[in-house]
Amino acid sequence: MSALALVAVLGAFAACASKPKPTLEQRAEAEMQAFKAQVRKTVTDPARADRLVAAVDECERIVRQAASMAQDYRTKVQALDADYSATRAEYAALFRQQGAQRAALIQQALALRGQITTLTTNSEWEQLKQARLSALEELLGVVSTP
């Protein structure tokens, strides 16, 4: 009987061990959903909570767009570096384009931060701190992974 119990326990451990770990994307999505749930729990006014959740979605979009732009920029720089006939003007144009895109994205992020701070009280902001940082950390892990 004890041998049967041992086999059952070992089988349970094997089943748990074979469960695949969530991907970075899955973890980030879970953290973002947890953060939005925490927003709805913390911000008791449903209209403000809805607007704050929409702002969180916009923040996620901006972070992903920034990562995509950075990858696109690296690809273009590598292409220019590989082209021995590339001119200084081509590099300068690429640098100007990247600078303008980055400046526009920064303006969007700053405007969004202003919107988020007006939607939360100081108390709510503090209560959401840990969930906000966890969600951002996971999201940045996804977008910084090539």
ChimeraX commands (.cxc) that place a marker at each C-alpha (Angstrom):
marker #1 position 0.00,0.00,0.00 radius 0.5
marker #1 position 2.80,2.46,0.83 radius 0.5
marker #1 position 4.53,1.64,-2.47 radius 0.5
marker #1 position 1.31,2.58,-4.27 radius 0.5
marker #1 position 1.16,5.86,-2.35 radius 0.5
marker #1 position 4.79,6.57,-3.24 radius 0.5
marker #1 position 4.07,5.95,-6.93 radius 0.5
marker #1 position 1.06,8.30,-6.74 radius 0.5
marker #1 position 3.11,11.05,-5.09 radius 0.5
marker #1 position 5.95,10.67,-7.60 radius 0.5
marker #1 position 3.43,10.75,-10.43 radius 0.5
marker #1 position 1.95,13.97,-9.08 radius 0.5
marker #1 position 5.39,15.56,-8.87 radius 0.5
marker #1 position 6.19,14.45,-12.40 radius 0.5
marker #1 position 2.93,15.95,-13.67 radius 0.5
marker #1 position 3.72,19.27,-11.96 radius 0.5
marker #1 position 7.27,19.27,-13.27 radius 0.5
marker #1 position 6.16,18.74,-16.86 radius 0.5
marker #1 position 3.86,21.76,-16.85 radius 0.5
marker #1 position 5.51,24.32,-19.16 radius 0.5
marker #1 position 6.54,27.64,-17.67 radius 0.5
marker #1 position 4.62,30.62,-19.02 radius 0.5
marker #1 position 6.38,32.59,-21.73 radius 0.5
marker #1 position 7.59,36.14,-21.15 radius 0.5
marker #1 position 4.61,37.38,-23.16 radius 0.5
marker #1 position 2.18,35.31,-21.09 radius 0.5
marker #1 position 3.70,36.56,-17.83 radius 0.5
marker #1 position 3.54,40.16,-19.05 radius 0.5
marker #1 position -0.08,39.75,-20.09 radius 0.5
marker #1 position -0.94,38.21,-16.70 radius 0.5
marker #1 position 0.78,41.07,-14.86 radius 0.5
marker #1 position -0.99,43.68,-17.00 radius 0.5
marker #1 position -4.35,42.01,-16.31 radius 0.5
marker #1 position -3.54,41.84,-12.59 radius 0.5
marker #1 position -2.62,45.52,-12.61 radius 0.5
marker #1 position -5.89,46.45,-14.34 radius 0.5
marker #1 position -7.82,44.38,-11.80 radius 0.5
marker #1 position -5.98,46.17,-9.00 radius 0.5
marker #1 position -6.87,49.51,-10.61 radius 0.5
marker #1 position -10.55,48.56,-10.63 radius 0.5
marker #1 position -10.31,47.43,-7.01 radius 0.5
marker #1 position -8.41,50.52,-5.82 radius 0.5
marker #1 position -10.17,53.25,-7.82 radius 0.5
marker #1 position -13.72,53.03,-6.56 radius 0.5
marker #1 position -15.23,55.44,-9.11 radius 0.5
marker #1 position -16.04,53.18,-12.11 radius 0.5
marker #1 position -15.72,56.01,-14.67 radius 0.5
marker #1 position -12.26,56.99,-13.41 radius 0.5
marker #1 position -11.23,53.33,-13.23 radius 0.5
marker #1 position -12.32,52.81,-16.86 radius 0.5
marker #1 position -10.32,55.85,-17.97 radius 0.5
marker #1 position -7.30,54.69,-15.98 radius 0.5
marker #1 position -7.47,51.19,-17.47 radius 0.5
marker #1 position -7.63,52.77,-20.94 radius 0.5
marker #1 position -4.56,54.84,-20.04 radius 0.5
marker #1 position -2.76,51.67,-18.92 radius 0.5
marker #1 position -3.59,50.10,-22.30 radius 0.5
marker #1 position -2.20,53.20,-24.03 radius 0.5
marker #1 position 0.94,53.01,-21.89 radius 0.5
marker #1 position 1.44,49.40,-22.95 radius 0.5
marker #1 position 1.00,50.42,-26.58 radius 0.5
marker #1 position 3.62,53.17,-26.22 radius 0.5
marker #1 position 6.14,50.82,-24.59 radius 0.5
marker #1 position 5.64,48.25,-27.34 radius 0.5
marker #1 position 5.87,50.94,-30.03 radius 0.5
marker #1 position 9.12,52.25,-28.52 radius 0.5
marker #1 position 10.60,48.76,-28.57 radius 0.5
marker #1 position 9.51,48.24,-32.16 radius 0.5
marker #1 position 10.98,51.59,-33.19 radius 0.5
marker #1 position 14.27,50.76,-31.48 radius 0.5
marker #1 position 14.48,47.41,-33.26 radius 0.5
marker #1 position 13.65,49.06,-36.59 radius 0.5
marker #1 position 16.35,51.68,-35.96 radius 0.5
marker #1 position 18.96,49.02,-35.15 radius 0.5
marker #1 position 18.07,47.14,-38.34 radius 0.5
marker #1 position 18.44,50.30,-40.44 radius 0.5
marker #1 position 21.77,51.19,-38.83 radius 0.5
marker #1 position 23.05,47.67,-39.47 radius 0.5
marker #1 position 21.96,47.95,-43.11 radius 0.5
marker #1 position 23.79,51.25,-43.48 radius 0.5
marker #1 position 26.86,49.82,-41.76 radius 0.5
marker #1 position 26.86,46.90,-44.19 radius 0.5
marker #1 position 26.60,49.26,-47.17 radius 0.5
marker #1 position 30.10,50.59,-47.79 radius 0.5
marker #1 position 28.69,53.17,-50.16 radius 0.5
marker #1 position 26.38,54.65,-47.50 radius 0.5
marker #1 position 26.89,58.37,-47.17 radius 0.5
marker #1 position 27.11,60.61,-44.17 radius 0.5
marker #1 position 23.86,62.22,-45.33 radius 0.5
marker #1 position 22.07,58.86,-45.18 radius 0.5
marker #1 position 23.27,58.35,-41.61 radius 0.5
marker #1 position 22.28,61.92,-40.68 radius 0.5
marker #1 position 18.81,61.42,-42.18 radius 0.5
marker #1 position 18.36,58.19,-40.22 radius 0.5
marker #1 position 19.52,59.88,-37.00 radius 0.5
marker #1 position 17.11,62.80,-37.57 radius 0.5
marker #1 position 14.22,60.43,-38.26 radius 0.5
marker #1 position 14.95,58.38,-35.15 radius 0.5
marker #1 position 15.33,61.53,-33.04 radius 0.5
marker #1 position 11.99,62.90,-34.26 radius 0.5
marker #1 position 10.22,59.59,-33.61 radius 0.5
marker #1 position 11.73,59.35,-30.14 radius 0.5
marker #1 position 10.74,62.95,-29.31 radius 0.5
marker #1 position 7.15,62.31,-30.44 radius 0.5
marker #1 position 6.96,59.15,-28.36 radius 0.5
marker #1 position 8.35,60.95,-25.31 radius 0.5
marker #1 position 5.69,63.64,-25.71 radius 0.5
marker #1 position 2.99,60.97,-25.88 radius 0.5
marker #1 position 4.36,59.28,-22.75 radius 0.5
marker #1 position 4.56,62.55,-20.81 radius 0.5
marker #1 position 1.01,63.49,-21.79 radius 0.5
marker #1 position -0.18,60.05,-20.75 radius 0.5
marker #1 position 1.62,60.30,-17.41 radius 0.5
marker #1 position -0.10,63.62,-16.80 radius 0.5
marker #1 position -3.44,62.05,-17.60 radius 0.5
marker #1 position -2.77,59.12,-15.25 radius 0.5
marker #1 position -1.75,61.39,-12.38 radius 0.5
marker #1 position -4.94,63.43,-12.73 radius 0.5
marker #1 position -7.01,60.23,-12.68 radius 0.5
marker #1 position -5.56,58.97,-9.38 radius 0.5
marker #1 position -5.32,60.36,-5.91 radius 0.5
marker #1 position -2.00,60.22,-4.07 radius 0.5
marker #1 position -3.37,57.38,-1.97 radius 0.5
marker #1 position -4.50,55.40,-5.02 radius 0.5
marker #1 position -1.16,55.99,-6.74 radius 0.5
marker #1 position 0.68,54.58,-3.71 radius 0.5
marker #1 position -1.69,51.61,-3.41 radius 0.5
marker #1 position -1.10,50.75,-7.07 radius 0.5
marker #1 position 2.68,51.10,-6.85 radius 0.5
marker #1 position 3.65,47.43,-6.49 radius 0.5
marker #1 position 1.21,46.17,-9.13 radius 0.5
marker #1 position 2.29,48.98,-11.48 radius 0.5
marker #1 position 5.99,48.20,-11.07 radius 0.5
marker #1 position 5.46,44.43,-11.49 radius 0.5
marker #1 position 3.45,44.94,-14.68 radius 0.5
marker #1 position 5.99,47.37,-16.10 radius 0.5
marker #1 position 8.90,45.08,-15.24 radius 0.5
marker #1 position 7.30,42.12,-17.04 radius 0.5
marker #1 position 6.36,44.26,-20.04 radius 0.5
marker #1 position 9.88,45.63,-20.31 radius 0.5
marker #1 position 11.20,42.07,-20.11 radius 0.5
marker #1 position 9.14,41.19,-23.17 radius 0.5
marker #1 position 10.01,44.21,-25.28 radius 0.5
marker #1 position 13.72,44.12,-24.43 radius 0.5
marker #1 position 14.09,40.48,-25.47 radius 0.5
marker #1 position 15.18,40.16,-29.11 radius 0.5
marker link #1:1,2 radius 0.2
marker link #1:2,3 radius 0.2
marker link #1:3,4 radius 0.2
marker link #1:4,5 radius 0.2
marker link #1:5,6 radius 0.2
marker link #1:6,7 radius 0.2
marker link #1:7,8 radius 0.2
marker link #1:8,9 radius 0.2
marker link #1:9,10 radius 0.2
marker link #1:10,11 radius 0.2
marker link #1:11,12 radius 0.2
marker link #1:12,13 radius 0.2
marker link #1:13,14 radius 0.2
marker link #1:14,15 radius 0.2
marker link #1:15,16 radius 0.2
marker link #1:16,17 radius 0.2
marker link #1:17,18 radius 0.2
marker link #1:18,19 radius 0.2
marker link #1:19,20 radius 0.2
marker link #1:20,21 radius 0.2
marker link #1:21,22 radius 0.2
marker link #1:22,23 radius 0.2
marker link #1:23,24 radius 0.2
marker link #1:24,25 radius 0.2
marker link #1:25,26 radius 0.2
marker link #1:26,27 radius 0.2
marker link #1:27,28 radius 0.2
marker link #1:28,29 radius 0.2
marker link #1:29,30 radius 0.2
marker link #1:30,31 radius 0.2
marker link #1:31,32 radius 0.2
marker link #1:32,33 radius 0.2
marker link #1:33,34 radius 0.2
marker link #1:34,35 radius 0.2
marker link #1:35,36 radius 0.2
marker link #1:36,37 radius 0.2
marker link #1:37,38 radius 0.2
marker link #1:38,39 radius 0.2
marker link #1:39,40 radius 0.2
marker link #1:40,41 radius 0.2
marker link #1:41,42 radius 0.2
marker link #1:42,43 radius 0.2
marker link #1:43,44 radius 0.2
marker link #1:44,45 radius 0.2
marker link #1:45,46 radius 0.2
marker link #1:46,47 radius 0.2
marker link #1:47,48 radius 0.2
marker link #1:48,49 radius 0.2
marker link #1:49,50 radius 0.2
marker link #1:50,51 radius 0.2
marker link #1:51,52 radius 0.2
marker link #1:52,53 radius 0.2
marker link #1:53,54 radius 0.2
marker link #1:54,55 radius 0.2
marker link #1:55,56 radius 0.2
marker link #1:56,57 radius 0.2
marker link #1:57,58 radius 0.2
marker link #1:58,59 radius 0.2
marker link #1:59,60 radius 0.2
marker link #1:60,61 radius 0.2
marker link #1:61,62 radius 0.2
marker link #1:62,63 radius 0.2
marker link #1:63,64 radius 0.2
marker link #1:64,65 radius 0.2
marker link #1:65,66 radius 0.2
marker link #1:66,67 radius 0.2
marker link #1:67,68 radius 0.2
marker link #1:68,69 radius 0.2
marker link #1:69,70 radius 0.2
marker link #1:70,71 radius 0.2
marker link #1:71,72 radius 0.2
marker link #1:72,73 radius 0.2
marker link #1:73,74 radius 0.2
marker link #1:74,75 radius 0.2
marker link #1:75,76 radius 0.2
marker link #1:76,77 radius 0.2
marker link #1:77,78 radius 0.2
marker link #1:78,79 radius 0.2
marker link #1:79,80 radius 0.2
marker link #1:80,81 radius 0.2
marker link #1:81,82 radius 0.2
marker link #1:82,83 radius 0.2
marker link #1:83,84 radius 0.2
marker link #1:84,85 radius 0.2
marker link #1:85,86 radius 0.2
marker link #1:86,87 radius 0.2
marker link #1:87,88 radius 0.2
marker link #1:88,89 radius 0.2
marker link #1:89,90 radius 0.2
marker link #1:90,91 radius 0.2
marker link #1:91,92 radius 0.2
marker link #1:92,93 radius 0.2
marker link #1:93,94 radius 0.2
marker link #1:94,95 radius 0.2
marker link #1:95,96 radius 0.2
marker link #1:96,97 radius 0.2
marker link #1:97,98 radius 0.2
marker link #1:98,99 radius 0.2
marker link #1:99,100 radius 0.2
marker link #1:100,101 radius 0.2
marker link #1:101,102 radius 0.2
marker link #1:102,103 radius 0.2
marker link #1:103,104 radius 0.2
marker link #1:104,105 radius 0.2
marker link #1:105,106 radius 0.2
marker link #1:106,107 radius 0.2
marker link #1:107,108 radius 0.2
marker link #1:108,109 radius 0.2
marker link #1:109,110 radius 0.2
marker link #1:110,111 radius 0.2
marker link #1:111,112 radius 0.2
marker link #1:112,113 radius 0.2
marker link #1:113,114 radius 0.2
marker link #1:114,115 radius 0.2
marker link #1:115,116 radius 0.2
marker link #1:116,117 radius 0.2
marker link #1:117,118 radius 0.2
marker link #1:118,119 radius 0.2
marker link #1:119,120 radius 0.2
marker link #1:120,121 radius 0.2
marker link #1:121,122 radius 0.2
marker link #1:122,123 radius 0.2
marker link #1:123,124 radius 0.2
marker link #1:124,125 radius 0.2
marker link #1:125,126 radius 0.2
marker link #1:126,127 radius 0.2
marker link #1:127,128 radius 0.2
marker link #1:128,129 radius 0.2
marker link #1:129,130 radius 0.2
marker link #1:130,131 radius 0.2
marker link #1:131,132 radius 0.2
marker link #1:132,133 radius 0.2
marker link #1:133,134 radius 0.2
marker link #1:134,135 radius 0.2
marker link #1:135,136 radius 0.2
marker link #1:136,137 radius 0.2
marker link #1:137,138 radius 0.2
marker link #1:138,139 radius 0.2
marker link #1:139,140 radius 0.2
marker link #1:140,141 radius 0.2
marker link #1:141,142 radius 0.2
marker link #1:142,143 radius 0.2
marker link #1:143,144 radius 0.2
marker link #1:144,145 radius 0.2
marker link #1:145,146 radius 0.2
view
